[in-house]
Amino acid sequence: MGTIRESDRKRVCFFIKKGNANIFLEQLQQFNELIKQEWVNKGNCALGFQPHGPRVILILDNASFHKCQDVLSRVSQEMTNFRLDFLPAYSPDFNIIELVWHSCKEYIAHRLFQSVDELKLLLDRLLNQGELVIKWYRKIKNKGNNHYIAA
């Protein structure tokens, strides 16, 4: 599961075994804590995070666990800085994170790994530590129409 900040293209990716509502909520809580920590590291008071911290718009596909009523209510109560926006059905080409996935898949294709842990270490370096070079102006094709994602 991954996020990308549009302003500086910072990526945060989590490795999950299976997508479900509980895991999705846990990842959102971890992501919220990362954003809060960035806020505090800039010299802001942690207590001011909810009312004055950055606003986060999360663009999500239509996976059923993204729209689970329990998740939606917990996000609105506990993560008031988050706004969840959903893509139209079958339109992953509108989601900028798809460029990250595509570039990553190109990089790891045709490589052999001795273990899942070796693959995870490489993915962490590529996705979270910024080693992956992404072609931001690439034309992406998927189930929907073709779109260019401008940098």
C-alpha positions in Angstrom: 0.0 0.0 0.0 1.5 3.4 -0.9 1.0 7.1 -0.7 2.7 9.9 -2.5 2.8 13.5 -1.5 2.2 15.7 -4.6 4.2 18.7 -3.5 7.6 16.9 -3.2 6.8 13.4 -4.5 7.7 11.9 -1.1 6.6 8.3 -1.1 5.6 6.2 1.9 4.9 2.5 1.2 3.8 -0.2 3.6 4.1 -3.9 3.1 0.9 -5.7 3.9 0.1 -9.4 3.6 -3.6 -8.9 2.8 -5.9 -5.9 2.3 -8.8 -5.7 4.7 -10.5 -3.0 6.7 -8.5 -3.5 9.9 -5.1 -3.4 8.1 -6.2 -0.4 6.1 -7.2 1.5 9.2 -3.8 0.5 10.9 -1.9 1.8 7.9 -3.9 5.1 7.9 -3.1 5.5 11.6 0.6 4.9 10.9 0.6 7.4 8.1 -1.2 9.9 10.3 1.6 9.4 12.9 4.3 10.0 10.2 2.7 13.2 9.2 2.3 14.3 12.8 5.9 13.6 13.5 7.0 15.7 10.5 4.8 18.5 11.9 6.4 18.3 15.3 10.0 18.0 13.8 9.3 21.4 12.1 9.0 22.9 15.6 5.2 22.7 15.9 3.4 21.6 19.1 1.9 18.1 18.8 -1.3 19.4 20.4 -1.8 21.8 17.5 -1.7 19.0 14.9 -5.4 18.3 14.7 -6.6 22.0 14.4 -3.6 23.5 12.6 -1.7 20.7 11.0 -1.6 19.8 7.3 -4.7 18.7 5.5 -4.3 15.3 3.7 -6.4 14.3 0.8 -6.2 10.6 0.2 -7.1 9.4 -3.3 -8.4 5.8 -3.0 -9.7 3.2 -5.4 -13.0 1.5 -4.7 -11.8 -1.5 -2.7 -14.6 -2.5 -0.4 -12.4 -2.2 2.7 -11.7 1.5 1.8 -15.4 2.2 2.0 -16.2 0.2 5.1 -18.5 2.2 7.4 -16.3 1.5 10.4 -13.2 2.8 8.7 -15.0 5.9 7.4 -16.4 6.8 10.8 -13.1 6.2 12.6 -11.2 8.3 10.1 -13.7 11.2 10.5 -13.4 11.0 14.3 -9.7 10.2 14.8 -8.0 11.6 11.8 -9.8 14.9 11.2 -6.9 16.2 8.9 -7.7 13.4 6.4 -10.2 13.7 3.6 -10.9 10.5 1.6 -11.7 11.0 -2.1 -12.6 8.0 -4.2 -11.7 7.5 -7.9 -14.3 6.6 -10.4 -14.6 2.9 -10.9 -12.0 1.3 -13.1 -9.8 4.4 -13.5 -6.4 3.6 -11.9 -4.9 5.9 -14.6 -6.1 8.9 -12.5 -4.0 7.8 -9.5 -0.5 9.1 -9.5 0.8 6.2 -7.3 0.3 4.0 -10.3 3.3 5.6 -11.9 5.3 4.5 -8.9 4.0 0.9 -9.1 4.7 0.8 -12.8 8.3 2.1 -12.4 8.9 -0.3 -9.5 7.6 -3.3 -11.5 9.9 -2.4 -14.4 12.9 -2.3 -12.1 12.3 -5.6 -10.4 11.1 -7.6 -13.4 13.4 -10.4 -14.5 15.4 -10.3 -11.2 15.7 -13.4 -9.0 15.5 -13.1 -5.2 16.7 -15.6 -2.7 13.9 -14.8 -0.3 10.8 -12.7 0.3 12.9 -10.7 2.8 15.4 -9.8 0.1 12.6 -8.6 -2.1 11.2 -6.5 0.7 14.6 -4.9 1.5 14.9 -3.9 -2.2 11.4 -2.5 -2.3 12.0 -0.5 0.9 15.1 1.0 -0.6 13.3 1.8 -3.9 10.0 3.0 -2.5 10.7 4.5 0.9 14.3 5.6 0.7 14.0 7.2 -2.7 16.3 5.0 -4.9 13.6 4.4 -7.5 13.7 6.8 -10.5 10.2 7.5 -11.7 9.3 8.8 -15.1 6.7 11.3 -14.0 5.7 12.4 -17.5 5.1 8.8 -18.6 1.8 8.0 -20.4 0.1 5.3 -18.5 -2.4 2.9 -19.9 -4.9 0.9 -17.9 -8.5 0.0 -17.9 -9.7 3.6 -18.4 -8.6 6.3 -20.8 -4.9 7.3 -21.3 -3.7 10.3 -19.2 -0.5 12.2 -18.7 0.5 12.8 -15.1 2.2 16.2 -15.1 5.0 16.8 -12.6 
